[in-house]
Amino acid sequence: MTRPLKFLCSCLLMAALMAGFPAAGVQAQFFDQKDVFDQTDLDYEKIFGEGLSANGKTLNLSGKKIGDEGLELLLTKDFLKKVTKLDLRYNKISEKGARLMAQSKFFGQLRSLELKHNYLLDNGTVALAESEAFSKLEKLSLGWNEVRDAGGLAFAKTKTFPKLRKLDLRGNFLASKTKDTLRKELAHFKSLKLF
């Protein structure tokens, strides 16, 4: 069979098969270019309300993907003043969001902050390390945030976390020398996770 004849036979076979599909109830489905899994019009008030528990002392927003926009709204809420445990893992928070948190006046009671799997980078991590907003914070998780040496070393030098005893920086890009410095400077911590 020659090449043009094979092509013609293939086209005829496809046309015959496709003509039979509508009778079988199969229809093509088309999507916009926009990712169907993107959440755009989030009801932040509902998300925040559903995340509150323990008489308003725990706020779990893990995986809600509120981003910097949702975080900015969250940081205006008075109920944050009572929160002692805040989970913001997997929320697409960038260094901008970290800077907003660092400037907030609502974290006076916060003891535990989960920020794993966001995009804080060095600038966001440095902003947190230099912030005086977290005076009662005991546990801070910053793993998997694209942090490099400057961000890690900011915590070796910080004096603004008097009660911090547990720090998680796993999954970031810290040099061996940076890890050694952190181990030395934070030897008094109960837990320091760096791998």
ZAKE-19727 format. One record per residue: residue number from 1; x, z negated, y negated of N, C-alpha, C, O in turn. Coordinates in Angstrom, 1 decimal. Layout:
{NUM; {X; Z; Y}; {X; Z; Y}; {X; Z; Y}; {X; Z; Y}}
...
//
This chain:
{1; {0.8; 0.0; 1.2}; {0.0; 0.0; 0.0}; {0.9; 0.0; -1.2}; {1.9; -0.8; -1.3}}
{2; {0.6; 0.8; -2.2}; {1.4; 0.9; -3.4}; {1.0; -0.2; -4.3}; {0.0; -0.9; -4.2}}
{3; {1.9; -0.5; -5.3}; {1.7; -1.6; -6.2}; {0.5; -1.5; -7.0}; {-0.3; -2.4; -7.1}}
{4; {0.2; -0.3; -7.6}; {-1.1; -0.2; -8.4}; {-2.3; -0.4; -7.5}; {-3.3; -0.9; -8.0}}
{5; {-2.3; 0.1; -6.3}; {-3.4; -0.1; -5.4}; {-3.6; -1.6; -5.0}; {-4.7; -2.0; -4.9}}
{6; {-2.5; -2.3; -4.8}; {-2.6; -3.8; -4.5}; {-3.2; -4.5; -5.7}; {-4.1; -5.4; -5.5}}
{7; {-2.8; -4.1; -6.9}; {-3.3; -4.7; -8.1}; {-4.8; -4.5; -8.3}; {-5.6; -5.4; -8.6}}
{8; {-5.3; -3.2; -8.0}; {-6.7; -2.9; -8.1}; {-7.5; -3.7; -7.1}; {-8.6; -4.2; -7.4}}
{9; {-7.0; -3.8; -5.8}; {-7.7; -4.5; -4.8}; {-7.8; -6.0; -5.2}; {-8.8; -6.6; -5.0}}
{10; {-6.7; -6.6; -5.8}; {-6.7; -8.0; -6.2}; {-7.8; -8.2; -7.3}; {-8.5; -9.2; -7.2}}
{11; {-7.9; -7.2; -8.2}; {-8.8; -7.4; -9.3}; {-10.3; -7.3; -8.8}; {-11.1; -8.0; -9.2}}
{12; {-10.5; -6.4; -7.8}; {-11.8; -6.2; -7.3}; {-12.2; -7.5; -6.5}; {-13.4; -7.9; -6.6}}
{13; {-11.3; -8.0; -5.7}; {-11.5; -9.2; -5.0}; {-11.9; -10.4; -5.9}; {-12.8; -11.2; -5.6}}
{14; {-11.1; -10.6; -7.0}; {-11.4; -11.6; -8.0}; {-12.7; -11.5; -8.6}; {-13.5; -12.4; -8.8}}
{15; {-13.1; -10.2; -9.0}; {-14.4; -10.0; -9.6}; {-15.5; -10.3; -8.6}; {-16.5; -10.9; -9.0}}
{16; {-15.3; -10.0; -7.3}; {-16.4; -10.3; -6.3}; {-16.5; -11.8; -6.1}; {-17.6; -12.3; -6.0}}
{17; {-15.4; -12.5; -6.1}; {-15.4; -13.9; -5.9}; {-16.1; -14.6; -7.1}; {-16.9; -15.5; -7.0}}
{18; {-15.7; -14.2; -8.3}; {-16.3; -14.8; -9.5}; {-17.8; -14.5; -9.7}; {-18.5; -15.3; -10.2}}
{19; {-18.2; -13.4; -9.2}; {-19.6; -13.0; -9.3}; {-20.4; -13.9; -8.4}; {-21.6; -14.2; -8.7}}
{20; {-19.8; -14.4; -7.3}; {-20.5; -15.3; -6.4}; {-20.6; -16.8; -6.9}; {-21.5; -17.5; -6.4}}
{21; {-19.7; -17.2; -7.8}; {-19.7; -18.6; -8.2}; {-20.9; -19.0; -9.0}; {-21.4; -20.1; -8.7}}
{22; {-21.5; -18.2; -9.9}; {-22.7; -18.7; -10.6}; {-23.8; -19.1; -9.7}; {-24.6; -20.0; -9.9}}
{23; {-24.0; -18.3; -8.6}; {-25.0; -18.6; -7.6}; {-24.8; -20.0; -6.9}; {-25.7; -20.6; -6.5}}
{24; {-23.5; -20.3; -6.8}; {-23.1; -21.6; -6.1}; {-23.2; -22.7; -7.1}; {-23.0; -23.9; -6.7}}
{25; {-23.4; -22.5; -8.4}; {-23.5; -23.6; -9.3}; {-22.2; -24.0; -9.9}; {-22.2; -25.0; -10.6}}
{26; {-21.1; -23.3; -9.7}; {-19.8; -23.6; -10.3}; {-19.7; -23.0; -11.6}; {-19.9; -21.8; -11.8}}
{27; {-19.3; -23.8; -12.6}; {-19.1; -23.2; -14.0}; {-17.8; -23.6; -14.5}; {-17.3; -24.7; -14.1}}
{28; {-17.2; -22.8; -15.3}; {-15.9; -23.1; -15.9}; {-16.1; -24.2; -17.0}; {-17.2; -24.2; -17.7}}
{29; {-15.2; -25.1; -17.1}; {-15.3; -26.1; -18.2}; {-14.1; -25.9; -19.1}; {-12.9; -25.8; -18.6}}
{30; {-14.3; -25.9; -20.4}; {-13.2; -25.7; -21.4}; {-13.2; -26.9; -22.3}; {-14.2; -27.5; -22.6}}
{31; {-11.9; -27.3; -22.6}; {-11.7; -28.4; -23.5}; {-11.1; -27.9; -24.8}; {-10.4; -26.9; -24.8}}
{32; {-11.3; -28.7; -25.8}; {-10.6; -28.4; -27.1}; {-9.2; -28.8; -26.9}; {-8.8; -29.4; -25.9}}
{33; {-8.3; -28.3; -27.8}; {-6.9; -28.6; -27.7}; {-6.7; -30.1; -27.8}; {-5.7; -30.6; -27.2}}
{34; {-7.5; -30.8; -28.4}; {-7.4; -32.3; -28.6}; {-7.4; -33.0; -27.2}; {-8.2; -32.6; -26.3}}
{35; {-6.6; -33.9; -27.0}; {-6.5; -34.6; -25.7}; {-7.8; -35.4; -25.5}; {-8.2; -36.2; -26.4}}
{36; {-8.5; -35.2; -24.4}; {-9.8; -35.8; -24.1}; {-9.6; -37.3; -23.9}; {-10.6; -38.0; -24.0}}
{37; {-8.4; -37.8; -23.7}; {-8.2; -39.2; -23.5}; {-7.9; -39.9; -24.8}; {-7.8; -41.2; -24.8}}
{38; {-7.7; -39.2; -25.9}; {-7.4; -39.9; -27.2}; {-8.7; -40.6; -27.6}; {-9.8; -40.0; -27.6}}
{39; {-8.5; -41.8; -28.1}; {-9.6; -42.5; -28.7}; {-9.5; -42.4; -30.2}; {-8.5; -42.9; -30.8}}
{40; {-10.4; -41.8; -30.8}; {-10.3; -41.7; -32.3}; {-11.2; -42.6; -33.0}; {-10.7; -43.3; -33.9}}
{41; {-12.4; -42.6; -32.8}; {-13.3; -43.4; -33.5}; {-13.5; -44.8; -32.9}; {-14.6; -45.0; -32.3}}
{42; {-12.5; -45.6; -32.9}; {-12.6; -46.9; -32.2}; {-13.4; -47.8; -33.1}; {-13.4; -47.8; -34.3}}
{43; {-14.2; -48.6; -32.4}; {-15.0; -49.7; -33.0}; {-14.1; -50.9; -33.0}; {-14.2; -51.8; -32.1}}
{44; {-13.3; -51.1; -34.0}; {-12.3; -52.2; -34.1}; {-13.0; -53.5; -34.0}; {-12.5; -54.5; -33.3}}
{45; {-14.1; -53.7; -34.7}; {-14.8; -55.0; -34.8}; {-15.2; -55.4; -33.4}; {-15.1; -56.6; -33.0}}
{46; {-15.7; -54.5; -32.6}; {-16.2; -54.7; -31.2}; {-15.0; -55.1; -30.3}; {-15.0; -56.0; -29.6}}
{47; {-13.9; -54.3; -30.5}; {-12.7; -54.5; -29.7}; {-12.1; -55.9; -30.0}; {-11.7; -56.6; -29.1}}
{48; {-12.0; -56.3; -31.3}; {-11.5; -57.6; -31.6}; {-12.4; -58.7; -31.1}; {-11.9; -59.7; -30.5}}
{49; {-13.7; -58.5; -31.2}; {-14.6; -59.6; -30.7}; {-14.6; -59.7; -29.2}; {-14.6; -60.9; -28.7}}
{50; {-14.5; -58.6; -28.5}; {-14.4; -58.7; -27.0}; {-13.0; -59.3; -26.6}; {-12.9; -59.9; -25.5}}
{51; {-12.0; -59.2; -27.4}; {-10.7; -59.7; -27.0}; {-10.5; -61.2; -27.3}; {-9.6; -61.7; -26.7}}
{52; {-11.3; -61.8; -28.1}; {-11.2; -63.2; -28.4}; {-11.7; -64.0; -27.2}; {-12.8; -63.8; -26.7}}
{53; {-11.0; -65.1; -26.9}; {-11.4; -66.1; -25.9}; {-10.8; -67.4; -26.2}; {-10.1; -67.6; -27.2}}
{54; {-11.1; -68.4; -25.3}; {-10.5; -69.7; -25.5}; {-10.8; -70.3; -26.9}; {-9.9; -70.8; -27.6}}
{55; {-12.1; -70.2; -27.2}; {-12.5; -70.8; -28.5}; {-11.8; -70.1; -29.7}; {-11.5; -70.8; -30.7}}
{56; {-11.5; -68.9; -29.6}; {-10.8; -68.1; -30.7}; {-9.3; -68.3; -30.7}; {-8.7; -67.9; -31.7}}
{57; {-8.7; -69.0; -29.7}; {-7.3; -69.2; -29.7}; {-6.5; -68.1; -29.0}; {-5.3; -68.0; -29.2}}
{58; {-7.1; -67.3; -28.2}; {-6.5; -66.2; -27.5}; {-7.1; -64.9; -27.9}; {-8.3; -64.8; -27.9}}
{59; {-6.3; -63.9; -28.3}; {-6.7; -62.6; -28.6}; {-6.0; -61.6; -27.7}; {-4.8; -61.4; -27.9}}
{60; {-6.7; -61.0; -26.8}; {-6.1; -60.0; -25.8}; {-6.6; -58.6; -26.2}; {-7.7; -58.3; -26.0}}
{61; {-5.7; -57.9; -26.8}; {-6.0; -56.5; -27.1}; {-5.1; -55.5; -26.3}; {-4.9; -54.4; -26.8}}
{62; {-4.5; -56.0; -25.2}; {-3.7; -55.2; -24.4}; {-4.3; -53.8; -24.0}; {-5.4; -53.8; -23.5}}
{63; {-3.6; -52.7; -24.3}; {-4.1; -51.4; -23.9}; {-5.2; -50.8; -24.7}; {-5.8; -49.8; -24.3}}
{64; {-5.6; -51.4; -25.8}; {-6.7; -50.9; -26.6}; {-6.3; -49.8; -27.5}; {-7.1; -49.1; -28.1}}
{65; {-5.0; -49.6; -27.7}; {-4.4; -48.5; -28.5}; {-4.9; -48.4; -29.9}; {-5.4; -47.4; -30.4}}
{66; {-4.9; -49.6; -30.5}; {-5.4; -49.7; -31.9}; {-4.5; -49.1; -32.9}; {-4.9; -48.8; -34.0}}
{67; {-3.2; -49.0; -32.6}; {-2.2; -48.4; -33.5}; {-2.1; -49.2; -34.7}; {-2.6; -50.3; -34.9}}
{68; {-1.3; -48.6; -35.6}; {-1.0; -49.3; -36.9}; {-2.3; -49.4; -37.7}; {-2.5; -50.4; -38.5}}
{69; {-3.2; -48.4; -37.6}; {-4.5; -48.5; -38.4}; {-5.3; -49.7; -38.0}; {-5.8; -50.4; -38.8}}
{70; {-5.5; -49.9; -36.7}; {-6.3; -51.0; -36.2}; {-5.6; -52.3; -36.5}; {-6.2; -53.3; -36.8}}
{71; {-4.2; -52.3; -36.4}; {-3.5; -53.5; -36.6}; {-3.6; -53.9; -38.1}; {-3.8; -55.1; -38.4}}
{72; {-3.6; -53.0; -39.0}; {-3.8; -53.3; -40.4}; {-5.1; -53.9; -40.7}; {-5.2; -54.8; -41.5}}
{73; {-6.2; -53.4; -40.0}; {-7.5; -54.1; -40.2}; {-7.5; -55.5; -39.6}; {-8.0; -56.4; -40.2}}
{74; {-6.9; -55.6; -38.4}; {-6.8; -56.9; -37.7}; {-6.2; -57.9; -38.6}; {-6.6; -59.1; -38.6}}
{75; {-5.1; -57.5; -39.3}; {-4.4; -58.5; -40.2}; {-5.1; -59.0; -41.4}; {-4.6; -59.7; -42.2}}
{76; {-6.4; -58.5; -41.6}; {-7.2; -59.0; -42.7}; {-8.2; -60.0; -42.2}; {-9.0; -60.6; -43.0}}
{77; {-8.3; -60.3; -40.9}; {-9.3; -61.1; -40.3}; {-8.9; -62.6; -40.3}; {-7.8; -63.0; -39.8}}
{78; {-9.8; -63.4; -40.8}; {-9.5; -64.8; -40.9}; {-9.4; -65.5; -39.6}; {-8.7; -66.5; -39.4}}
{79; {-10.0; -65.0; -38.5}; {-10.0; -65.6; -37.2}; {-8.5; -65.7; -36.7}; {-8.3; -66.4; -35.8}}
{80; {-7.7; -64.8; -37.2}; {-6.3; -64.8; -36.8}; {-5.6; -66.2; -37.1}; {-4.6; -66.5; -36.4}}
{81; {-6.1; -66.9; -38.0}; {-5.5; -68.2; -38.4}; {-5.5; -69.2; -37.3}; {-4.7; -70.1; -37.2}}
{82; {-6.5; -69.0; -36.4}; {-6.7; -69.9; -35.2}; {-6.0; -69.5; -34.0}; {-5.8; -70.2; -33.0}}
{83; {-5.6; -68.2; -33.9}; {-5.0; -67.6; -32.7}; {-3.6; -68.2; -32.4}; {-2.8; -68.2; -33.3}}
{84; {-3.5; -68.7; -31.2}; {-2.2; -69.2; -30.7}; {-1.5; -68.2; -29.7}; {-0.3; -68.3; -29.5}}
{85; {-2.3; -67.3; -29.1}; {-1.7; -66.3; -28.2}; {-2.3; -65.0; -28.5}; {-3.5; -64.8; -28.5}}
{86; {-1.4; -64.0; -28.8}; {-1.8; -62.7; -29.2}; {-1.1; -61.6; -28.3}; {0.1; -61.6; -28.2}}
{87; {-1.9; -60.8; -27.6}; {-1.4; -59.8; -26.7}; {-1.7; -58.4; -27.3}; {-2.9; -58.0; -27.4}}
{88; {-0.7; -57.7; -27.7}; {-0.8; -56.4; -28.3}; {0.0; -55.4; -27.5}; {0.5; -54.4; -28.1}}
{89; {0.2; -55.6; -26.2}; {0.9; -54.6; -25.4}; {0.1; -53.3; -25.4}; {-1.1; -53.2; -25.5}}
{90; {0.9; -52.2; -25.2}; {0.3; -50.8; -25.1}; {-0.7; -50.5; -26.2}; {-1.8; -50.1; -25.9}}
{91; {-0.2; -50.6; -27.5}; {-1.2; -50.4; -28.6}; {-0.7; -49.3; -29.6}; {-1.2; -49.2; -30.6}}
{92; {0.4; -48.6; -29.2}; {0.9; -47.6; -30.1}; {1.3; -48.1; -31.5}; {1.1; -47.4; -32.5}}
{93; {1.8; -49.3; -31.5}; {2.2; -49.9; -32.8}; {3.6; -49.5; -33.1}; {4.5; -49.5; -32.2}}
{94; {3.9; -49.0; -34.3}; {5.2; -48.5; -34.7}; {5.9; -49.6; -35.6}; {5.4; -50.7; -35.8}}
{95; {7.0; -49.2; -36.1}; {7.8; -50.0; -37.0}; {6.9; -50.4; -38.3}; {7.1; -51.5; -38.8}}
{96; {6.0; -49.5; -38.7}; {5.1; -49.8; -39.8}; {4.3; -51.0; -39.5}; {4.1; -51.9; -40.3}}
{97; {3.7; -51.0; -38.3}; {2.9; -52.1; -37.8}; {3.7; -53.4; -37.7}; {3.2; -54.5; -38.1}}
{98; {4.9; -53.3; -37.3}; {5.8; -54.5; -37.2}; {6.0; -55.1; -38.6}; {6.0; -56.3; -38.8}}
{99; {6.3; -54.2; -39.5}; {6.5; -54.7; -40.9}; {5.2; -55.4; -41.5}; {5.3; -56.4; -42.2}}
{100; {4.1; -54.8; -41.2}; {2.8; -55.4; -41.6}; {2.7; -56.8; -41.0}; {2.3; -57.8; -41.7}}
{101; {3.0; -56.9; -39.7}; {2.9; -58.3; -39.0}; {3.9; -59.2; -39.7}; {3.6; -60.4; -39.9}}
{102; {5.1; -58.7; -40.0}; {6.1; -59.6; -40.5}; {5.7; -60.2; -41.9}; {6.2; -61.2; -42.3}}
{103; {4.9; -59.5; -42.6}; {4.4; -59.9; -43.9}; {3.1; -60.7; -43.9}; {2.7; -61.2; -44.9}}
{104; {2.5; -60.8; -42.7}; {1.2; -61.5; -42.6}; {1.3; -63.0; -42.9}; {2.3; -63.6; -42.6}}
{105; {0.2; -63.5; -43.4}; {0.2; -65.0; -43.6}; {-0.7; -65.7; -42.6}; {-1.0; -66.9; -42.7}}
{106; {-1.2; -64.9; -41.6}; {-2.2; -65.4; -40.6}; {-1.6; -66.0; -39.3}; {-2.3; -66.4; -38.4}}
{107; {-0.3; -66.0; -39.1}; {0.3; -66.3; -37.9}; {0.9; -67.8; -37.8}; {1.7; -68.1; -37.0}}
{108; {0.4; -68.6; -38.7}; {0.9; -70.0; -38.7}; {0.7; -70.8; -37.5}; {1.5; -71.7; -37.2}}
{109; {-0.3; -70.5; -36.6}; {-0.6; -71.2; -35.4}; {-0.1; -70.4; -34.2}; {-0.1; -71.0; -33.1}}
{110; {0.4; -69.2; -34.3}; {0.8; -68.4; -33.2}; {2.0; -68.9; -32.4}; {3.0; -69.3; -33.0}}
{111; {1.8; -69.1; -31.1}; {2.8; -69.6; -30.2}; {3.4; -68.5; -29.3}; {4.5; -68.6; -28.8}}
{112; {2.6; -67.5; -28.9}; {3.0; -66.5; -28.0}; {2.5; -65.1; -28.5}; {1.4; -64.9; -28.9}}
{113; {3.5; -64.2; -28.5}; {3.2; -62.8; -29.0}; {3.8; -61.8; -28.1}; {5.0; -61.7; -27.8}}
{114; {2.9; -61.0; -27.5}; {3.2; -59.9; -26.6}; {3.1; -58.6; -27.3}; {2.1; -58.2; -27.8}}
{115; {4.3; -57.9; -27.4}; {4.3; -56.6; -28.1}; {5.0; -55.6; -27.2}; {5.5; -54.5; -27.7}}
{116; {5.0; -55.8; -25.9}; {5.7; -54.8; -25.0}; {5.0; -53.5; -25.1}; {3.8; -53.4; -25.3}}
{117; {5.8; -52.5; -24.8}; {5.3; -51.1; -24.7}; {4.7; -50.5; -25.9}; {3.6; -50.0; -25.9}}
{118; {5.3; -50.7; -27.0}; {4.9; -50.1; -28.3}; {6.1; -49.3; -28.8}; {7.0; -48.9; -28.0}}
{119; {6.2; -49.0; -30.1}; {7.3; -48.2; -30.7}; {7.9; -48.8; -31.9}; {7.9; -48.3; -33.0}}
{120; {8.3; -50.1; -31.7}; {8.8; -50.8; -32.9}; {10.1; -50.4; -33.4}; {10.4; -50.5; -34.6}}
{121; {11.0; -49.9; -32.5}; {12.3; -49.4; -32.9}; {13.1; -50.5; -33.5}; {12.6; -51.6; -33.6}}
{122; {14.3; -50.2; -34.0}; {15.2; -51.2; -34.6}; {14.6; -51.7; -35.9}; {14.5; -52.9; -36.1}}
{123; {14.1; -50.8; -36.8}; {13.5; -51.3; -38.1}; {12.4; -52.3; -37.9}; {12.3; -53.3; -38.6}}
{124; {11.5; -52.0; -37.0}; {10.4; -52.9; -36.8}; {10.8; -54.3; -36.2}; {10.3; -55.3; -36.6}}
{125; {11.8; -54.2; -35.3}; {12.3; -55.4; -34.6}; {13.1; -56.3; -35.7}; {12.9; -57.5; -35.7}}
{126; {13.8; -55.6; -36.5}; {14.6; -56.3; -37.5}; {13.6; -57.0; -38.5}; {13.8; -58.1; -38.9}}
{127; {12.5; -56.3; -38.9}; {11.5; -56.9; -39.8}; {10.9; -58.1; -39.2}; {10.7; -59.1; -39.9}}
{128; {10.6; -58.1; -37.9}; {10.1; -59.3; -37.2}; {11.1; -60.4; -37.2}; {10.8; -61.6; -37.5}}
{129; {12.4; -60.1; -36.9}; {13.4; -61.1; -36.8}; {13.7; -61.8; -38.1}; {14.0; -63.0; -38.1}}
{130; {13.5; -61.1; -39.2}; {13.7; -61.6; -40.5}; {12.5; -62.3; -41.1}; {12.6; -62.9; -42.2}}
{131; {11.4; -62.2; -40.4}; {10.1; -62.7; -41.0}; {10.0; -64.2; -40.9}; {10.5; -64.8; -39.9}}
{132; {9.3; -64.8; -41.9}; {9.1; -66.2; -41.8}; {7.6; -66.5; -41.4}; {7.1; -67.6; -41.6}}
{133; {7.0; -65.5; -40.9}; {5.5; -65.6; -40.6}; {5.3; -66.3; -39.3}; {4.1; -66.7; -39.0}}
{134; {6.3; -66.5; -38.5}; {6.1; -67.0; -37.1}; {6.8; -68.4; -36.8}; {7.5; -68.5; -35.9}}
{135; {6.6; -69.3; -37.7}; {7.3; -70.6; -37.6}; {7.0; -71.4; -36.4}; {7.8; -72.2; -36.0}}
{136; {5.9; -71.2; -35.7}; {5.5; -71.9; -34.5}; {5.7; -71.1; -33.2}; {5.4; -71.6; -32.1}}
{137; {6.2; -69.9; -33.3}; {6.3; -69.0; -32.2}; {7.3; -69.5; -31.2}; {8.4; -69.8; -31.5}}
{138; {6.9; -69.6; -29.9}; {7.7; -70.1; -28.8}; {8.1; -69.0; -27.9}; {9.2; -69.0; -27.3}}
{139; {7.2; -68.0; -27.7}; {7.5; -66.9; -26.8}; {7.2; -65.5; -27.5}; {6.2; -65.3; -28.1}}
{140; {8.2; -64.6; -27.4}; {8.1; -63.3; -28.0}; {8.5; -62.2; -27.0}; {9.7; -62.3; -26.5}}
{141; {7.7; -61.3; -26.7}; {8.0; -60.2; -25.8}; {8.0; -58.9; -26.5}; {7.1; -58.4; -27.1}}
{142; {9.2; -58.3; -26.5}; {9.5; -57.0; -27.2}; {10.0; -55.9; -26.3}; {10.7; -55.0; -26.8}}
{143; {9.8; -56.1; -25.0}; {10.3; -55.1; -24.0}; {9.7; -53.7; -24.2}; {8.6; -53.6; -24.7}}
{144; {10.5; -52.7; -23.9}; {10.1; -51.3; -23.9}; {9.5; -50.9; -25.3}; {8.4; -50.3; -25.4}}
{145; {10.4; -51.1; -26.3}; {10.0; -50.7; -27.7}; {11.0; -49.8; -28.3}; {11.1; -49.7; -29.5}}
{146; {11.9; -49.2; -27.5}; {12.9; -48.3; -28.1}; {13.9; -49.0; -29.0}; {14.4; -48.4; -30.0}}
{147; {14.1; -50.2; -28.7}; {15.0; -51.1; -29.5}; {16.5; -50.8; -29.1}; {16.8; -50.7; -27.9}}
{148; {17.4; -50.7; -30.1}; {18.8; -50.5; -29.9}; {19.5; -51.8; -30.3}; {18.9; -52.8; -30.5}}
{149; {20.8; -51.6; -30.5}; {21.6; -52.8; -30.8}; {21.3; -53.5; -32.1}; {21.3; -54.8; -32.1}}
{150; {21.0; -52.8; -33.1}; {20.7; -53.4; -34.4}; {19.5; -54.3; -34.3}; {19.4; -55.4; -34.8}}
{151; {18.4; -53.9; -33.6}; {17.2; -54.7; -33.4}; {17.5; -55.9; -32.5}; {17.0; -57.0; -32.8}}
{152; {18.3; -55.7; -31.5}; {18.6; -56.8; -30.6}; {19.4; -57.9; -31.3}; {19.2; -59.1; -31.2}}
{153; {20.4; -57.4; -32.0}; {21.3; -58.4; -32.7}; {20.6; -59.1; -33.8}; {21.1; -60.2; -34.2}}
{154; {19.6; -58.6; -34.3}; {18.8; -59.3; -35.4}; {18.3; -60.6; -34.9}; {18.2; -61.6; -35.6}}
{155; {18.0; -60.7; -33.6}; {17.5; -61.9; -33.0}; {18.6; -62.9; -32.7}; {18.4; -64.1; -32.6}}
{156; {19.9; -62.4; -32.5}; {21.0; -63.2; -32.3}; {21.3; -64.0; -33.6}; {21.9; -65.1; -33.6}}
{157; {21.0; -63.4; -34.7}; {21.3; -64.0; -36.0}; {20.2; -64.7; -36.7}; {20.4; -65.4; -37.7}}
{158; {19.0; -64.5; -36.2}; {17.8; -65.0; -37.0}; {17.8; -66.6; -37.0}; {18.2; -67.3; -36.1}}
{159; {17.3; -67.0; -38.2}; {17.1; -68.5; -38.4}; {15.6; -68.8; -38.7}; {15.3; -69.9; -39.0}}
{160; {14.8; -67.8; -38.5}; {13.4; -67.9; -38.9}; {12.4; -68.2; -37.8}; {11.2; -68.2; -38.0}}
{161; {13.0; -68.5; -36.6}; {12.2; -68.8; -35.4}; {12.6; -70.1; -34.9}; {13.2; -70.1; -33.8}}
{162; {12.3; -71.2; -35.5}; {12.9; -72.5; -35.1}; {12.4; -73.0; -33.7}; {13.1; -73.7; -33.1}}
{163; {11.2; -72.5; -33.3}; {10.6; -73.0; -32.0}; {10.7; -72.0; -30.9}; {10.4; -72.2; -29.8}}
{164; {11.3; -70.8; -31.2}; {11.4; -69.7; -30.2}; {12.3; -70.1; -29.0}; {13.4; -70.5; -29.3}}
{165; {11.8; -70.1; -27.8}; {12.5; -70.4; -26.6}; {12.5; -69.4; -25.5}; {13.2; -69.5; -24.5}}
{166; {11.6; -68.4; -25.7}; {11.5; -67.3; -24.7}; {11.5; -66.0; -25.4}; {10.6; -65.7; -26.2}}
{167; {12.4; -65.1; -25.0}; {12.5; -63.8; -25.7}; {12.7; -62.8; -24.6}; {13.6; -62.9; -23.7}}
{168; {11.9; -61.7; -24.6}; {12.0; -60.6; -23.6}; {12.3; -59.3; -24.4}; {11.5; -58.8; -25.2}}
{169; {13.5; -58.8; -24.1}; {13.9; -57.5; -24.7}; {14.2; -56.5; -23.6}; {14.9; -55.5; -23.8}}
{170; {13.6; -56.7; -22.4}; {13.8; -55.7; -21.3}; {13.4; -54.3; -21.6}; {12.5; -54.1; -22.5}}
{171; {14.0; -53.4; -21.0}; {13.6; -52.0; -21.1}; {14.0; -51.3; -22.4}; {13.5; -50.2; -22.7}}
{172; {14.8; -51.9; -23.2}; {15.3; -51.3; -24.4}; {16.7; -50.8; -24.2}; {17.2; -50.8; -23.1}}
{173; {17.4; -50.4; -25.2}; {18.7; -49.7; -25.1}; {19.7; -50.5; -25.7}; {20.3; -50.2; -26.8}}
{174; {20.0; -51.7; -25.1}; {21.0; -52.6; -25.6}; {22.3; -52.4; -24.9}; {22.4; -52.4; -23.7}}
{175; {23.4; -52.3; -25.7}; {24.8; -52.2; -25.1}; {25.1; -53.5; -24.4}; {24.6; -54.6; -24.7}}
{176; {26.1; -53.5; -23.5}; {26.5; -54.7; -22.8}; {27.0; -55.7; -23.8}; {26.8; -56.9; -23.6}}
{177; {27.7; -55.3; -24.8}; {28.3; -56.2; -25.8}; {27.1; -56.9; -26.5}; {27.2; -58.1; -26.8}}
{178; {26.1; -56.2; -26.8}; {24.9; -56.8; -27.5}; {24.3; -57.8; -26.6}; {23.9; -58.9; -27.1}}
{179; {24.1; -57.5; -25.4}; {23.5; -58.4; -24.4}; {24.4; -59.7; -24.3}; {23.8; -60.8; -24.2}}
{180; {25.7; -59.5; -24.3}; {26.6; -60.7; -24.2}; {26.4; -61.6; -25.4}; {26.4; -62.8; -25.3}}
{181; {26.3; -60.9; -26.6}; {26.1; -61.7; -27.9}; {24.8; -62.5; -27.8}; {24.8; -63.6; -28.2}}
{182; {23.8; -61.8; -27.4}; {22.5; -62.5; -27.3}; {22.5; -63.7; -26.3}; {22.0; -64.7; -26.6}}
{183; {23.2; -63.5; -25.2}; {23.3; -64.6; -24.2}; {24.0; -65.8; -24.8}; {23.7; -66.9; -24.6}}
{184; {25.1; -65.5; -25.6}; {25.9; -66.5; -26.2}; {25.1; -67.3; -27.3}; {25.0; -68.5; -27.3}}
{185; {24.5; -66.5; -28.2}; {23.8; -67.1; -29.4}; {22.5; -67.7; -29.0}; {22.1; -68.6; -29.7}}
{186; {21.9; -67.3; -27.9}; {20.6; -67.8; -27.5}; {20.7; -68.6; -26.2}; {19.7; -68.6; -25.4}}
{187; {21.8; -69.2; -25.9}; {22.0; -69.9; -24.7}; {21.1; -71.1; -24.5}; {20.8; -71.5; -23.4}}
{188; {20.5; -71.6; -25.6}; {19.6; -72.7; -25.6}; {18.2; -72.3; -25.2}; {17.4; -73.2; -25.0}}
{189; {17.9; -71.0; -25.1}; {16.6; -70.5; -24.7}; {16.2; -70.9; -23.3}; {17.1; -70.9; -22.4}}
{190; {15.0; -71.1; -23.0}; {14.5; -71.3; -21.6}; {14.5; -70.0; -20.9}; {14.8; -70.0; -19.7}}
{191; {14.3; -68.9; -21.5}; {14.2; -67.6; -20.9}; {14.6; -66.5; -21.9}; {14.1; -66.4; -23.0}}
{192; {15.6; -65.7; -21.4}; {16.1; -64.6; -22.2}; {16.2; -63.4; -21.2}; {17.1; -63.4; -20.3}}
{193; {15.3; -62.4; -21.3}; {15.2; -61.3; -20.4}; {15.8; -60.1; -21.1}; {15.3; -59.7; -22.2}}
{194; {16.8; -59.5; -20.5}; {17.6; -58.4; -21.2}; {17.8; -57.2; -20.4}; {18.3; -56.2; -21.0}}
{195; {17.5; -57.1; -19.1}; {18.0; -55.9; -18.3}; {17.7; -54.6; -18.9}; {18.0; -53.6; -18.3}}
//
